[in-house]
Amino acid sequence: MRLLFVHSDHLEFEAREEAGPDDLAETEGVPMEGRMEECVTAFVSVESDDEADLDGVVANATDELRDVTGQLNTNRVVLYPYAHLSDDLASPDAAKAVMRDLESELEGEGYEVLRAPFGWYKAFEVACKGHPLSELSRHVSAHRDEAGGAAGAGDGEGEPDREPSEWRMLWPDGTAEDAVAAKSAVSEDMRAFVESEVEGVTASPGEEPPHVELMREKSLAGYDELSDVGNLRWYPRGKLVRDSLVEYVNDLVVDYGGMPVETPVMYDLGARAIDEHAGKFGERQYRFESGDRRMMLRFAACFGQFSIMRDMHIAESDLPLRIYELSTYSFRREQKGEVTGLKRLRSFTMPDMHTATADMDGARRELLRQAKLSLRTSDDLGLEYQPALRVTREFYEANEAWVAEVVAQLDKPTLLEIIPERHHYWSAKIDFAAIDGLGRPIENPTVQIDVESAERFDITYTDAEGSHHPPILHYSPSGGIERVVAALLEETATMDTPRLPTWLSPTQVRFVPVGEEHVDYCDELVDELAAADLRADVDDRSETVGKRIARAETDWVPYYAVVGDREVDSGRLDVNVRADDTEVELTPEALRERVREETAGLPRKRRYLPQHVGDHPNFTGR
């Protein structure tokens, strides 16, 4: 379904002439003329694909109308059938049924609805209000992505009325059993993953995952009432964590062979390849008009990277060809009620690499290599990922031994989903999920073998035998950066002493001077650590030592030390180590080397807040 919303001073219409056979035009239960003021006019084109699930389309269109009217603060709606938004229309009977059901749904929710008749040439007049939200377009399908979708490029899963998947648990030793039957033999997190993926177990409605409160409590990120929902603002502590993760992923991918590019955030839906590829994804999309062009905001970097590959002259010797972008801004128009903290957003940061390979053998090799690289991020981040390998039945039957080899290489129990038929652009993929405090998956890294897009975008490589369309892998080594932060915070909620990895801690070392006379010495220690690319600060506030120690604990500082006369005179520090809740005596040099060793090979960003804690502003009012 295509929808065009116009926030209107008024809409007035009059049916003039029937547009087709006698049974096409509506004549009963709908006015032949009407006018509504201060309303949202919804021009509606029902499409042929909608006929597979008219109820689902009506439900999703109602969600969209509810969202738009909520933003515009009105409950007055004109439903206007308008065939000119699509060239792939549904049958008249289906379209009329959808319009009637939309009217009924909205009236049942207390809306004042005026519906124009279907199947008539109509004279109409609409007065658009002309503000930034006065003209909005939407593309609605029957698909309802209740589970939250993949963390990488979405794939439109969950369509109704399809043969169910077969689920197995695969073990590294090559054995397999029914996934539900295996629950008693796997970890608590994998058990929760099976319950969510296979059995459809969900958390109680409205229950908030722990990371939402933690992101605010720790002054990492927060909501902005002046923006759209699902768009966050980041405070210095959170921005340092986010920037460190971005640098980490960039370095990881470049070391692997990814070549960074930057591509636009919006694309023309008038281009067939763009429109078809966008239609393959289940994510709700931001669509809008730019002059006479229908545009969309990207939800992944594949559009721009495929465009680059299409314009390249790719030789067989260039393969595997890995194009990478850290898409700082990607967009999915999630429903308001589905937006959750850092886990599900409307605007997010997505590391996205696409790899063209010569053939399926090369694609399978790359998938395994990239999956193993994802497990390295699990180690570096201190997260326990649960893998899910998803394949079509055709792919599985042709590659059963390879599937077993992948699980052996991952060396983890792996949930296997065998999908009866391929409905998406991919034939095989691996998703990795962390489990939040409510037992729900946060899907992070993903790697997928795409068997459609090269042909759709006319991407080819040349060898001695001619030109060929390559398989292409979609890969996000970490998943969305915001989801990584969510997973890290969810992990802290399970710890006796919550903490972030030292390399991600906004302050890695803090010194608490006993008196003002010790501040200068503490500053010298901070300067020495800064010269070694470590983040340290001094709590110089006029509070008791006990309160300042409590602040270091609250700030999750990995290492802190109280500095008084003894420490200045002896050159030795009693350092509290948060990771194991112990105190050890170290020289400043030994402390420096210990922290450097712990953060070796990982990003070392400079401190984002002033050196003195007394100069730290309160960003959240907490």
N, C-alpha and C positions, 0 to 999 in steps of 0.2 A: 504494500500500500504506500502511495505517495501522499503526503500531506503538506499543504501550504497554509500557514496561519497568518492572518492579518489582523492586528489589533485595530479595531475600526471605531470611528465616531458613529458610523451607521452602515448598515448593509440593507439594500432594498432590492427586491426582484419581482418579476412578473413573468409567468410562463406564457409564451406566445404561440408555439407551434410544436406538435409532436415530432420527435426526431427520428422515428422509425416506425416499424410495424405497430399495430394496435396494442399488442401485448407487451411492448417495450416500455411505454410511458406509464408512470404511476398516475392514477386518477383518484384513488381513495386513500383516506387517512393522512393526507398531506396537503397543505395549502397551495393554491395556484399563484398566490402572490403574498408578499409579506415584507415586513420591515422590522429591524431590531437596532436599537441604539446602544452605544457603550458596550461593545461585545467583542468577542474573538470570532472571526469568520474562518472556518476551516474548510478549505477547498480539498476535496477528497477524490483520489483515483484508486479504485480497487483493482489489483493486478491478478494475473492468472495464477501466480504462485500462491496467492492467498487462499485459493479454493481448497488447498490441502488441509487447511485448519482455520475455518472462518471464525470459530470461537476464539482461538488464540490471537488472531489478527485484531478482533474487536477488543479483546482484553488489553493488548499492547497499545492500540490506538487510544483507548480510554486513559491508560497511564500517561500517554503523551499529552493528551488534552488536559488532564488533571494537572500535570506539571506546568504546562504553558499558562493555563488560566491562573494557577497559583502564583506564578511569577508576575502576572499582569493584574492580579487582584480583581478578578471578575468571575461571575458564575453565569454569564450570559453567552451562549454559543449559537452560531449559525452553522449548520452542516450543509454544505453545498457540493453536490456531486459535480465533478469537474474532470472530464476525460483527458484533458490536454496536458496533464502532468506525466503521462506515461504512454508508451506505444505498445504495451503488453498488457492489455486490459482483461479483467475477469469477465465471465459471462454476465449478461444483464441480471439474471435471477440472483447470482451470487452477490453482485454489487448492491442490488436493492436490499437483500437480506442484511448485508453488513451495515448499510445506512440505517435501516430500521433498528437493528440491534444496538448500534451506537447511540441512537436517540434514546432508546429504552434504558440503556446503562446510565447515561448521563442524567436523565430525569430521575432515575432511581437514587442518584446521589445528590439530588436537590438542585441540579442545574436548570436554568430556564433555557429551553432549546427551541430553535426555529429550524425546521428542516425543509430545504427546497426539494421539489419533486425531481425524480430521476426520469430521464428519457424525453426531456423537453428542451427546445431552444428557448432560452430565457433572456430577457433584458434585465440587466442588473447594474446597480450603482453601489460602489463601495468607497468609503472615505477612510483612508489609512492615516493613523495618528502621526506617523513619521518619526518616532523615537528609535533608539538603537535596537529595541526588541520588538518593534512593531511588525516585522516581516521575518518569519522563521519557517524553515522547511524541515521535514522529517521523512525518513524512509523506515517503515515499520514492517516487520515480518511476524510470522506466527511464533518464532522461536522465543522462548523465555529462559534466560540464563540465570536460574535461581541460585546455582551453586557458586557463582563468582568467576567462572571462566579461567582460562590459563593465564599464567603470569607473563608469558611471552606473547607472540603474535596469536590472537584469538582464532578459534577455528569453528565456531558455530555449532558446538555440540549440543545434544539434548533435545533434538527435534522429536516431536511426538510421533506415535504410530509407526515406529520402526522396530524391526526384530531386535530383541535385547542382545547386549553383548554377552560374551562368555568371559567369566573372570576366574583366573587361577593365581595361585601363589607359586612363584618359581624360586628355587633355592640354588645357591652357587654350586652345589654338588651335582646339579642336573636334574634333581627330582622336582616333582610338581604335585599340587593337590588343589582341590577346590578352595577358592579364596576365603570364603566364610568359614569352612571347616578348619582352615589353618590359623584362625584368629588366636587360638589358645597357645600357639607355638611361636608367635612373633612378639615383638616389643609392644609396649603400650601405645607408642606413637603409630606404628604400623597398624595396630588393631583399630585405632581411631580413624586412620586413613581408609581402611577397608569399610568400616561402618559408614563413613561419609560417601565414598565413591560407589560402593556396591549395594549397600543396604539403604542408602538415602537418609541416614540419621543426621539430624541437624540440631544445633543448639536452640534453646528456648528463644522465641521471638523477643526482640528488644534487649537481649542480654549483650552487654558490651564487653568485647575482648579486653584483657588487661592493658594492652599497649596503648589504648586510647587515653586512659588516665595518665599513664606514665609519660607519654609524649608531652603532655601539658605540665605535669608535676616537675619534670626535669628540664623544663624550658627548652625543649627541642623544636617543637612545631605546634601550630595551633590554627584554629579556624579564623576566618576573616569575614565578618558579617557584611562587609561592603563588596565582597566578591560572590561568585556563584558557589554553591555547595560543591564539595569535592575538590576545591582548590585551596591549598594550604599556604600559610606563610611560615618561613623557617627563621628561627632565632639563631644567634651566633653559635651556640653550642650544637644545635641540630644541624646547622649548615656545615659546620666542620665535619661532623660525622658523615653527612651526605657527600660532601666534596671529597673526603678521604675514600669513600666507597667508589665514587666515580673514577678517581685516579687509579685505584686498585684495579677496577675492571678494565679501564683503558690499557693499562700496562699489561695485564694478563692477556688481552686479546691481541695487542700488537706483538708481544713476545711469541704468541702462537702463529702469527702470520697474517692477522687481519690488517687491512689497509684502511685507515680512517678517511671518511668523507663527511660532507654535510649536505643535506638535501632540504627542500622546502617542507613546510608544515601543512600545506594545502594543495589539493589536486582537483583537476577538472573531471567531473563525472560525465561530461560529454564524450570523453575518450573511452571507447568501449572496454579496453583492457582495465582501466581504473574502475569503471562501474562494475564490471564482472568480478574483479578481485575483491572489491569492497563488499559485494553481495555474498561472497564466500565466508564472510566473518560474521559471527553472532553478535559482536559488540554493537551496542547502540552508537550511532555516529552523529557527529555534529555536521550538519549540512546547511548550506546557505547560498544565497544568490550574490554573485559579484558581477554587476552589469547584466549581461545576457548569458552568463555562464553559471551552471550549477556546480558548486564546489563542495569539497568536504575537507575537514581537518583530519590529518592522519592519526591512526591509532597504533601504527607501527611504522618502521622505516622502510618496509619492503617496497612501497610505491616508488620512492626516490632511488633506492638502490637498484631496483629492476630497470628503471629508466636509464641509469648509468650503464648497466650491463648491456642493455639493448643497443646503446649507441657506441659500444666498444667493438673493436676488432679483436676477438678472443681467439688465440691459437691454442692448440692442444697442449703446448708447452706451458701455457699460462695456468693450467689447471693443477690442483684445485685453486680456484680464484676466490679469495675471501675479501669481501667488502664489508666494512664495519662503520657504524655510526652510534654515537651516544646521543640518542634523540632526547634532548633536554626537555622538549615539550611534545608529548603525545596526548591524545584526547580520546576519551570514551564517555559518551553521554549516559552515565549510569543514572538510574532512577534515584530520586532523593532518599527514599527509604532504604536503598541498598548501599549508599555511600557509608563507609565505615572507616574512620580513622585514617591510618596509613595503608590499610589493606586494600581498599577499594575506592578509587578516586576518579574524578573526571579529567584531571590533568596530572601527568606523571612523567617520570624520567626512565627511559627504557634503553639499555644497551642492546643493540640489535646487529647481528652479523649474518650475512647471506653468503653461502659458499656454493659455487658452481663446480660440479665434478664431471668427469668424462662419461661415466656410466654408473649403474647401480652398485657395482662392486666398489667403486670409489666413494659413492654416497654412504654405503654401509660402513666403510672404514672411517670416514669422517664422523659419522654419527657416534661411533664408539669412542673415538678420540675426544670428541667434544663433550660427550657424556662424562668421561673420566676427568676432563678438565673441570667440569661442574663440581665433581666431588672434591677437587682441590679447594674450591671456594667454600665448601662445607667445612673443611678443616681450618682454613684461615679465619673463618667467621665464627667458629665454635658452634655451628648449627648441625643438627642431626637431620639430614634429608632422607625422606622416604621416596624411593623411585617407583614410578609407574611406567611400564612399557606398553604402548598402545599400537596395535597393528590391525590391518584388515585381515580377514581370513585368507584371502588369496595370497597376501604377502607372507603370512605365517606359514602356510602350507609349503611355500617355495623356499622358506628361509628358517625352518624350525631349528636346525643345528646352529645357525648364526644367532638366533634368539637366545639359545642356551649359553652360547659363548659370551654374549653381552652380559648376561646375569653373572656368569663366572668371573668376568673381568671387573664388574662392579663390586663383586664380593659382598653383596647384601641381598637379603630376601627382597624380591621385586614383585609388585603387583602387575599381572599381565591382563590386559583387556584385549580380547579378540572381537573385532567389530565385523558383523556379517558382510556388509558391503561398504565400499568407499563412497562417502558422501561429501568429503572435504578435499582440499587440494593435496593432502598428505596421505601417504600409505603406511608410514611408521613414524613414531615419535616417542621420546622419553621425557616425562615431566618429573621434576623433583619438588617435593613439598615438605615444608616445616609444619609442625602441628601447633596451633595456638592454644592458649590456656583453656579454651572451651572445647577442645578436641576437634577443631575444624582445620582443614588444610589451608596453608598459605602457599600457593604454588609459586615457585621461584624460577630456577633454571628450567629451560626447555630446549630441546633440539628436535627438529622435524625434517623428514624427507618429503619435499614438495615435488610432485610429478606432473603438475599442470602449468605452473606460472611461466616457465621458459617458453612454452608454445604460445601462451596467452599474450605475453609481452614481446614475442619474437626475439628471444635471446638465443643466440647460437654461438657455437665455436666451430673452428675449422680444423680438419686433419687431412691426411692424404686422400681420404675417401670422399671428402666433401664437407657439408655443413650439418650440424646436429644440434638438437635441443638438449641441453644438459639437465640432469636432476639438480635441484637446488636445495640446500639445507637452510632452514631458518634456525637461528641459534641466539639465545640470550643466556650468557654464562652465569648470570646472577638472578635474572628476572628483574622486574621493576625495582629501582633503587629504593623507593618508598616502602615496598613490600619487604625488602631486606631489613630495613630499619624496624618495621613491624615485627618481623620474625626475631630479630635480636632482642627487642623489648619483651616479646612473649617469652623468650628463653629466660630472661632475667627474672620473670615472675615465678619461675619454678625453682630458683636458687635460694639456698639458705642465706647467702650473702650476695645480693644481686650486684652484677658488674657487667660492663662492656669489655670486650677485648682491649688490652692496653693501647694498641695502635689506633683504636677508634675513640678512646677516652678524651674528651675535650681538654681536661687537665690530667697529665700523666703523673706529675709529682707536685706536691704542695708542701710548703714550709710554713709552720705556725710559730712565729716569734713570740717568746714569752713576754718581752717588753719592747718598747720603741727602740731601745739601744741595740736590739738584735736584728732590726729590719735591714740595715745596710748589709750585714753579713748574708742574710737570706737572699737579698737581691744579687749578691755576688754569686751565690750558688745557682740561682735561676739563670744568670748570664752564662755560666759555664755549661749548664744543661742545654740552653738555647743554641750555643755554639756547636753542640753535638746533635742538633736537630731534634731536640726533645722539648715537650711542652710542660713548663713549670710555672707556678705562681706563688704569691706570698699572701697569706691572710693577715693583713695588717690592721684589721678592724679593732675598735676599742671594745671588744667583747672578752669574756673570760676565755682562758685556754680551753676549758671544757666545751664551751659553746662553739668555738672555732673547730675543735676536733669533730664535734657533731656535724658541723657544716661540711667538713671533708667527707664524712661518712655519707651524708645526704647527697653530696655531689658525686658519689661513687669514684672517688679519686683512688687509683690503684696503689700509689705509694705516697705516704705523708710522714712528716717528722716534726716534732716539736723542737725548737731551737732556743736554747738559753745559754748561760755562761759556760756550763760544762761542755756543751757541743762546740761553742766557739773556741774554747781553750784547747780541747782535745782533738778537734778535727774529726770527730766520730759522731755518727747519728744513730739514734734508735728509730728505725724505719718501720712503720706499720705496713704490712703487705696484705692488701685486701683479698687477694685470690685465695689465700689459705688462712686468713685471719690470724697472722702471727706477727711478732715484732722481732726484727733482726738488727744487729749492730753492723753498720756499714760506714766506710769512708765515703765522702762525696764522689770520689773517683769510682769506687766499687758500685755505688748506686747508679751512676751514669752508665757503666758498662752492663750492669744487670738489665736496665731498661732498654738499652740499645740492642742487647742480645735478644730480648723478648720481642722486639719490634723489627728485627732484621729482615730485610727483603720486602718490607711492607711500606706503604706511603708514610711520609713524615711531614705532615702539614705544620705550618707555624701556628702559634696560639692565635685565636680569633678574639679573645677578650683581653682587657688590660692586665698588666702584670700583678697589680694589687687588687685583691678581692674587694677591698673597700671601694674601688672604682667601678665595680660591676653593676650596671643598672638592672633594675627589676623589670623584665620584659613582660611578665604575665600577671603581675599583681598578686602573686602567691607568696 
